Amino acid sequence: MVVFDFVDNIIKGKPFKEEKDFSKYVPFLVNRALSNFWDTCLIANELNMIKDMPVEAQYAFLDAIVTKKNRWSKWSKAKKLSSKVKVIQDYYGYSDQKAQEAYDLMPADEYRKFVKSLPEKGGIE
């Protein structure tokens, strides 16, 4: 049993295939899954504010209040960095966001000079 079994049960009313194991219930992930839908996002927000609520109580509350119907959405994922931004990130040790900002501020001819000035990097990636 994984946390997404709880989400499927809350959203769709799908029965569990095995015994409920609340040690696998992660309130943050359940609330994040519910925040993707217009009719459950406010419920998820309220539950995020009540951090000390026991997981069994949170599950029982969600199971009772959320309307059972088919819902589907993709999990949002971080964008992949371009190879040019990765070069800046590796050289300066910047975070993803800071490396992207540095690349956006750097003119194209300055970037070419920067890449030519880098030492050769050997090995297999």
N, C-alpha and C positions, 0 to 999 in steps of 0.2 A: 504494500500500500504506500502510495506517495501522496504528497500534498494536493496534487491535481485530482486525485480521486475524491477528496473532500469538495473541491471546487465543482466538479461534475455533479456531485450529489446535491450540492446547494443550488446550483443553477438549473440543472435539467431534471433533478429528481432521480438520477441514475442510482440504482441500488449498489451497495458495496459487494465486492466479490469475496471479501474476507472480513474478519472481525475488525471493528474500528480500533485504530491504534493512535491515540491522541498525541503520542510522542512525535509523530510525523507531521502534525498539524502546525503550520507556520502562519501565524496571523498576518504578518506583513504580505506574504505571497497571496494569500486568499483575498485580502483587501485590495491588493494591486490588480488581481484578476477581476474583481468586481468593479473596480474603478473604470474599466473599459466600457461600461454600458451606462446609458443615460439614466436608466431607472434604478440602478444600484450604486451609482457613484456617491451619492450623498450618504447612504448607509455606510459605505466603506470609509468615507471621511470621518463620520462620527465614531466609528469603531477604532480608527487610528488615534483618536484623541483619548480613548479609554485604554491605556496601555496595560493596566493592571488587571484587566478582566480575564478570568480563567478561560483557557481555550475551549473547554467543554461548554461553558456558558455562551461564549461567542458563537460556537458552531450551532448550538441549539437556537440561539436568537436568529442567526442567518437562515437556518433551515426553516424556521417558522415564518419569517417575514418576506423572504425573497420569493417572487412568483416563479413557478417552475415553467420554463419554456426554453426552446433551443436558442442559444446565443452563441455567436462565434466572433472572435476578434484575434488579430495577431498581436503577439507581444512586441512592444517597441524595442528595437535594438540599436546599439551605437553604430554610427556610420564608420565604415572602414577608412583608414587613412591612406592617402596616396603615397607612393614611394618617395616622392619629393619631400613630403612632410615628415616621413620617417627618417630621412637623412638628417634633417634639422633636429629632430627629436633625439636621435642617437648621438649626434655630435655635442649638442648643448645639454642633454639630459633633461629636456623640457617634458612637461605633461602633454597629452594629446591636444588639449585646448590651446595651451600656450604655443606649441609648435605650429598649429594651424594659424594662429594669429600672426606669428613671426613670418610664416610663408606668405600670408596675405599682404603683409606690409612690405615684403621684399620685391623689388622690381626684377623682371626676368633676367636682364643682363647681369645684375648683381648676384642672382642665384647661380647663374652659370659660372661666374668667377669663384663663388664660394665652393661649388662642387669641384672645380679644377684644383683649388688649393687644398682639398682634403687629401690626406695620405691614402695610399692604396690599401684596401681592406681585403685580405685574402681569406681563404677557407670556404667551406661549404655551408650554406644556410640550411 
